[in-house]
Amino acid sequence: MAEELEVKYGLPEKVIFCKNCVMSNQRPSSTREFKHSQKTKHKTMNIDDNGICDACRYAQHKEKINWDDRENQLLMLLDKYRRNDGYFDCIVPSSGGKDSGFAAHILKYKYGMTPLTITWPPIIYTDVGWKNFRNGIDIGGYDNVTFNYNGQIHALLTRLAIENLFHPFQPFILGQKCLPPKMATKFRVPLIFYGENEAEYGNPIAENSTSLRDQSYYTLNNLSDVRLGGISIDALFEKYNLKLSDIQNYLPAKPEELEKAKIEVHYLGYYLKWTPQEAYYYCVENTGFQANPVRAEGSYSKYNSLDDRIDGLHFYTTYIKFGIGRASYEASQEIRNKHLTREEGVALVRRFDGEFPRKYFQEIMNYIGMNSDDFYQLEQQFKSPHLWDLKNNKLRFQVS
């Protein structure tokens, strides 16, 4: 009789790989980060009866969209919010990467808008990430406001997110999603543009049917429902002596505040066909964007997610929890956009997925006050036995 293996995080017990890309059904869909706890059961990537994932199905659907019509819809939206009083008329959240650079630049120089970029900074900029951030302002030519958060609080929340969720990226995601709508109310700029919808990469296809971001990702009424670093607000106050003012910037806005200010959060990728590699080429030409001189640890690429020294650790933790590393994410996207064949993607994943991010690891541990041995112990704790042969310390399944 086959051994019954524990399945963590609400993942499907049976591992299935998409026949078109290299992604598996273990990929979690987007979550409400401020509700994320150890008990969270993730919704995951759907793979249909023909063996094709939702992300690949949507990539096929994009080829049938009338993009001229979508651009006309964009023009009508922009005309609704365009101002002639010299003030900003839209906000673009930006860390200095290729996607936000593309969005801000094209909105300003092709469509005649006056965007204000809002930055929730990486935990520690990479050298090339900092150069690209500055180049976007100095060469790309758009305005920016950067929110410099309390480093002690950010380090604590990052450490707690690792200890409780094995999710070092959570504080960055919280700021990236929650801060811009709040800043929009303060600056009285009701139109916000993110790049492409996260749903393009594995959420249910229906989430791509609108240009608007679901408000439940960035609004909340009840503080008692919030979890930061996987623990309740009350526990943060009692155990770590924090105050509400210490964590306010990580919390979602109240819906009534955004409704009063008539804030709308749109995906520019709904209106313009979004291809990450094309955004990279555009930014090289127009904003001074530079690729990494070497490939990213855990992958083969040089132009994706290169702003933050914690990026590599983030992708490593997804490999540990879900069996999906950085090369899987990046190869799947490039297969869908016909920049790689599936055979090439399989080879790249088998070569690079799960590579340990040594370059910045100790620097990150020092920043958040964590002992590296504690991290390695947590790594074993967060492996799901249905994915990992714990005795031999290897994945039970590989894409082929």
C-alpha positions in Angstrom: 0.0 0.0 0.0 1.4 3.4 -1.0 2.5 5.7 1.8 0.1 8.6 2.4 2.2 11.7 2.4 1.4 15.0 4.1 0.3 17.8 1.8 0.9 21.3 3.0 -0.6 24.7 2.1 -3.7 23.3 0.5 -1.7 22.2 -2.6 -3.0 19.5 -5.0 -1.9 16.1 -3.9 -1.1 15.0 -7.4 1.6 17.0 -9.2 0.8 17.8 -12.8 2.9 19.8 -15.2 1.5 21.9 -18.0 2.1 20.3 -21.5 2.8 23.7 -23.0 5.0 25.5 -20.5 7.0 24.1 -17.5 4.7 25.3 -14.7 3.0 22.8 -12.3 -0.4 22.8 -10.6 1.4 23.6 -7.4 1.8 27.2 -8.3 -0.2 29.3 -5.8 -2.5 32.0 -7.1 -2.3 35.5 -5.8 -3.3 35.9 -2.2 -4.4 38.7 0.1 -1.0 39.1 1.7 -2.4 40.9 4.8 -4.4 37.8 5.6 -1.6 35.3 5.0 -1.0 32.9 8.0 0.4 29.5 8.6 -3.1 28.1 8.2 -3.6 29.7 4.8 -4.8 27.2 2.1 -3.7 28.4 -1.3 -5.7 28.3 -4.5 -3.5 27.0 -7.2 -2.9 27.0 -10.9 -5.6 25.2 -12.9 -4.5 22.8 -15.6 -7.4 21.7 -17.8 -8.3 18.2 -19.1 -6.0 18.7 -22.1 -3.1 19.4 -19.8 -2.8 23.1 -20.5 -2.6 25.7 -17.7 -4.7 28.8 -17.4 -1.7 31.0 -18.0 -1.0 29.4 -21.3 -4.7 29.5 -22.2 -4.8 33.2 -21.5 -1.6 33.7 -23.6 -3.4 32.1 -26.5 -6.4 34.3 -25.9 -4.3 37.4 -26.0 -3.5 36.6 -29.7 -7.2 37.0 -30.4 -7.8 40.3 -28.6 -8.4 43.4 -30.7 -5.6 45.5 -29.3 -6.6 48.6 -31.3 -10.0 48.5 -29.6 -8.3 48.1 -26.2 -6.0 51.1 -26.9 -9.1 53.2 -27.8 -10.6 52.2 -24.5 -7.3 53.4 -22.9 -7.5 56.7 -24.7 -11.0 57.3 -23.4 -9.9 56.5 -19.9 -6.9 58.8 -20.1 -9.0 61.7 -21.5 -11.4 61.3 -18.6 -8.5 61.9 -16.1 -6.1 64.1 -18.1 -5.4 67.5 -16.5 -4.3 70.8 -18.0 -3.4 72.6 -14.7 0.1 71.3 -14.6 -0.6 68.7 -11.9 -0.1 64.9 -12.0 -3.0 63.0 -13.5 -2.0 59.4 -12.9 0.2 57.3 -10.5 2.5 54.5 -11.5 4.0 52.3 -8.7 7.6 51.8 -9.5 10.7 50.1 -8.0 12.8 51.0 -11.1 12.2 47.8 -13.0 11.4 47.4 -16.7 7.6 47.0 -16.4 7.0 50.2 -14.3 9.5 52.0 -16.4 7.7 51.1 -19.6 4.3 52.1 -18.1 5.5 55.5 -16.8 7.4 56.4 -19.9 4.8 55.4 -22.5 2.0 57.1 -20.5 4.0 60.3 -20.5 5.7 60.4 -23.9 3.2 58.6 -26.1 -0.1 59.3 -24.4 0.6 62.8 -23.0 -0.1 62.0 -19.4 1.7 63.4 -16.4 2.5 60.4 -14.2 3.9 60.5 -10.7 5.9 57.3 -9.9 5.6 56.1 -6.4 8.3 53.8 -5.0 8.2 51.4 -2.1 11.9 50.5 -2.2 13.5 47.1 -2.2 14.9 45.9 1.1 18.4 46.4 -0.2 18.9 47.6 -3.8 21.2 45.7 -6.0 23.8 47.9 -7.8 22.1 47.5 -11.1 18.7 48.0 -9.5 19.7 51.3 -8.0 21.2 52.4 -11.4 18.0 51.5 -13.2 15.9 53.3 -10.6 18.0 56.5 -11.0 18.2 56.1 -14.8 14.4 55.9 -15.0 14.2 59.4 -13.3 17.2 61.0 -14.9 17.1 59.5 -18.4 13.5 58.2 -18.6 12.4 61.7 -17.4 9.5 61.2 -15.0 8.8 62.4 -11.5 9.1 60.2 -8.4 8.2 60.1 -4.8 10.0 57.4 -2.7 8.6 56.2 0.6 11.5 55.4 2.9 10.1 53.0 5.5 11.4 52.4 9.0 14.3 49.9 8.4 14.0 48.4 11.9 10.3 47.6 11.4 10.9 46.3 7.8 13.7 44.0 9.0 11.5 42.6 11.8 8.6 42.0 9.5 10.8 40.3 7.0 12.3 38.0 9.6 8.8 37.2 11.0 7.6 36.4 7.5 10.5 34.0 7.0 10.0 32.4 10.4 6.3 31.9 10.2 5.6 31.7 6.4 9.0 31.2 4.8 8.1 34.2 2.7 10.8 36.9 2.7 9.1 39.0 0.1 5.9 39.6 2.0 6.7 43.1 3.5 7.7 44.3 0.0 4.5 43.0 -1.6 2.4 44.6 1.2 4.0 48.0 0.6 3.9 47.7 -3.2 0.1 46.9 -3.1 -1.1 49.0 -0.2 0.9 52.2 -0.4 0.0 53.5 -3.9 -3.7 53.8 -3.2 -3.0 55.7 0.0 -0.6 58.0 -1.8 -3.2 58.6 -4.5 -5.6 59.9 -1.9 -2.9 62.2 -0.4 -1.8 63.6 -3.7 -5.4 63.8 -5.0 -4.5 61.7 -8.1 -7.3 59.1 -8.5 -5.9 57.1 -11.4 -3.3 54.4 -10.7 -1.7 52.1 -13.3 0.1 48.9 -12.5 1.7 46.9 -15.4 0.3 43.5 -16.3 -2.3 41.7 -14.3 -0.8 39.0 -12.0 -3.7 36.8 -13.2 -1.8 36.5 -16.6 0.6 34.1 -14.8 -1.8 31.7 -13.2 -4.8 33.1 -11.4 -8.2 32.1 -12.8 -8.7 33.3 -16.4 -11.8 35.3 -15.4 -9.6 37.7 -13.4 -8.2 39.0 -16.7 -11.7 40.1 -17.9 -11.4 43.6 -16.4 -8.8 46.3 -16.3 -9.5 47.0 -12.6 -7.5 45.5 -9.8 -9.7 43.6 -7.3 -10.2 46.0 -4.3 -9.9 43.1 -1.9 -6.1 43.0 -2.6 -5.6 46.5 -1.2 -8.5 47.4 1.1 -9.8 46.1 4.4 -12.1 47.3 7.2 -11.3 45.0 10.1 -7.9 45.1 11.7 -8.5 41.9 13.5 -8.4 40.1 10.2 -4.8 41.3 9.4 -1.7 39.1 9.7 1.7 40.6 9.2 4.6 38.1 9.1 2.0 35.5 9.7 0.8 36.8 13.1 -2.0 39.0 14.3 -1.8 42.7 15.0 -2.4 42.1 18.7 0.5 39.7 18.9 2.8 42.3 17.2 1.7 44.8 19.7 2.1 42.5 22.7 5.2 40.5 21.8 7.2 43.0 19.9 6.0 46.3 21.5 4.9 47.8 18.2 2.4 50.5 17.8 -0.2 51.0 15.1 1.9 53.8 13.7 4.8 51.4 13.2 2.9 49.2 10.9 0.4 51.6 9.3 2.3 51.7 6.0 1.9 47.9 5.6 -1.9 47.9 6.1 -4.5 48.2 3.4 -6.6 51.3 3.1 -10.2 51.4 4.2 -12.6 51.0 1.3 -14.7 54.1 2.2 -11.5 56.3 2.0 -10.7 55.2 -1.5 -14.4 55.4 -2.6 -14.6 59.0 -1.3 -11.4 59.9 -3.3 -12.8 58.0 -6.3 -9.6 56.0 -6.6 -9.4 53.5 -9.6 -6.6 51.0 -9.9 -6.1 49.7 -13.4 -3.7 47.3 -15.2 -2.1 48.9 -18.2 -1.6 45.4 -19.6 -5.4 45.2 -20.1 -5.1 47.9 -22.7 -1.7 47.3 -24.2 -0.4 43.9 -25.1 2.2 43.2 -22.4 5.3 41.2 -23.1 8.1 41.4 -20.5 10.9 41.1 -23.0 9.5 43.9 -25.1 9.2 46.1 -22.0 12.9 45.4 -21.4 13.9 46.4 -24.9 11.7 49.5 -24.7 13.4 50.6 -21.4 16.9 49.9 -22.7 16.1 52.4 -25.5 14.1 54.9 -23.6 15.0 54.9 -19.8 18.6 53.8 -19.6 17.6 50.4 -18.3 20.5 47.9 -17.9 20.4 44.1 -17.6 22.4 42.3 -15.0 26.0 41.6 -16.2 25.5 38.0 -15.0 22.6 35.6 -14.8 20.3 35.6 -11.8 21.0 32.8 -9.3 18.4 30.1 -9.7 17.8 31.1 -13.4 19.3 31.9 -16.7 17.9 35.4 -17.2 19.5 38.8 -16.7 16.6 41.3 -17.0 13.8 40.1 -14.6 13.4 40.9 -10.9 16.9 42.4 -10.5 16.1 45.4 -8.2 16.3 43.7 -4.8 19.1 41.7 -3.1 16.3 39.5 -1.6 14.8 38.5 -4.9 16.9 35.3 -5.2 15.9 34.3 -1.7 12.3 34.8 -2.5 12.4 32.5 -5.5 14.4 29.9 -3.5 11.6 29.8 -0.8 9.0 29.2 -3.5 11.1 26.3 -4.7 11.2 24.9 -1.1 7.5 25.3 -0.5 6.0 24.6 -3.9 8.7 22.9 -5.9 8.8 25.9 -8.3 11.9 28.0 -8.6 12.9 31.1 -10.4 13.8 29.3 -13.7 10.3 27.7 -13.8 8.6 31.1 -13.5 10.8 32.8 -16.1 10.9 30.0 -18.6 7.2 29.5 -18.5 6.6 33.2 -19.3 9.1 33.1 -22.2 7.6 29.9 -23.6 4.1 31.5 -23.6 5.6 34.5 -25.4 7.4 32.2 -27.9 10.9 33.2 -26.9 11.7 29.7 -25.8 10.6 26.2 -26.8 9.2 23.9 -24.1 12.3 21.7 -24.6 14.6 24.6 -24.0 12.5 25.5 -20.9 12.7 22.0 -19.5 16.5 22.0 -19.9 16.9 25.4 -18.2 14.6 24.5 -15.3 16.4 21.2 -14.7 19.7 23.0 -14.7 19.0 26.1 -12.6 15.8 25.7 -10.5 16.6 25.5 -6.8 20.1 27.0 -7.0 20.8 28.5 -3.6 21.1 32.4 -3.7 24.6 32.6 -2.0 25.6 36.0 -3.3 23.5 38.2 -0.9 22.3 35.5 1.5 24.5 36.4 4.5 23.9 40.2 3.9 20.2 39.6 4.1 20.5 37.4 7.2 22.6 40.2 8.9 20.1 42.8 7.9 17.1 41.0 9.4 19.0 39.7 12.4 18.6 36.0 11.6 21.1 33.2 12.1 21.8 31.3 8.9 21.5 28.0 10.7 18.0 28.9 11.8 17.1 29.6 8.1 18.4 26.2 7.1 16.3 24.5 9.8 13.2 26.4 8.7 13.9 25.3 5.1 13.4 21.7 6.1 10.4 22.5 8.2 8.5 24.2 5.3 9.0 21.4 2.8 5.8 19.5 1.9 6.4 15.7 2.1 4.2 15.1 -1.0 6.8 17.2 -3.0 10.0 16.3 -1.2 11.8 13.1 -0.4 12.9 14.4 3.0 15.3 11.4 3.7 17.2 12.1 0.5 16.6 15.8 0.4 15.3 15.9 -3.2 12.1 16.7 -5.1 9.9 13.7 -5.9 8.9 15.2 -9.3 10.7 17.0 -12.1 9.4 18.6 -15.3 10.1 16.6 -18.4 
